[in-house]
């Protein structure tokens, strides 16, 4: 087995920043962010220390799912910019040494993709097997699978007299990856983007491309109850065929030193290795959903981080993330955005940038952007949340209760416009944005934080600087120094004869513990923290709410 530890890769060392282009910066005044907006802010990202950006889909799309419904894999969505703009972005990123990772949405296309329109016409056309078509079963859907956006996963097409499968909304028909033509077409697009200078792909629903042979029914009667089952029991995910395909995908990327990053659900640390272990040659990085899905439960986060670190040790590389465009904001879920907004955002950032794995954060996390307040169902823009709302209410749940749930967990929280300043519309656009601006932009915005040396933004910047120059924080061994369920927590990162100990108080109250042995007796010095530490009594750690500190172990004889 190839050893990971010292094998350097750019995607192990850089901090990734996720850009949701529609909400980043609008330079045309149409209320929607664009590629030129990203170009304009490259100096900002560079100054922050970002090494790579993941840009959510920018391909042509009817935008039913904000670009996750592609209608042409070879062109740029005119709402977002032009091919010229994108080439310009590549150029500017290169000059600034920022890598670009594109989203790759190939489990499904838009129903407006010319392939689908052709495929839907009849059973015998050149694209007839590009999608997953099935006859009706006793006058109904071929099986009882549910779509992720609510309702059945099958929709009837009269012209073809068949159903097509859609794991998500009916506007997103699933491609048939058993078709050689589909693979040929998509691989040729991938190559085109690589030749243009893109440095990798985030594969949307990466382990979903092959579905269970024979399309068996899921065991539960109610489609809603099947949602978990369908995914979890591998009817949708992790089916034969996927590994061979991913190996071919990776082969395409290797000559470009491009990264393969998989969005993959329903895996454990052990089963993730089937995809991400170095010797598999399939994908380089995997989204570790159990960590993000811990939904604010730090005991679970710590447990998962530990389990991944143990399972991946020398076999694969970790990632770490607390939020993305499909989740609520990290400080609202994992921190205390009401009472300790500043301290808890910094505490989360410290964990993200010092625990093992490539860190990914979502635009706005560097200033602690929060969830917004949803005042009514009409405010929901997201197709998935609207579908879930409808489904749940139709099953008898009270609309008020569903709304309260969705208000916290809905995907729009992560998609509100970037809060650049306290100007109207948060400096995102001079016209009304496509989605409501979070009303707290007057308080929480980049301009304000740029001017404050003690802000979350400047803290993040300094921490990234520290991480970049400290190989131990990137490649060092991870050793938890406290049990997962302790509120005060510590871990060490050690490489050769250098060691760091990072401590946290994941609570809105003061807490203390007997310090881990590694830092007792003046054995370490404090090098970074989110509070001013006046008396550092090292044998006992007295920590304020959401306090975090980084200690460096002293070398022999060091004072
Ligand atoms: C992924 C994306 C999500 C999208 C879905 C369908 O989970 O992250 O935003 O709706 O796939 O493409």
Boltz pocket constraint, residues with backbone or C-beta under 6 A from the ligand:
constraints:
  - pocket:
      binder: B
      contacts: [[A, 65], [A, 68], [A, 69], [A, 105], [A, 168], [A, 204], [A, 205], [A, 263], [A, 325], [A, 326], [A, 384]]
      max_distance: 6.0
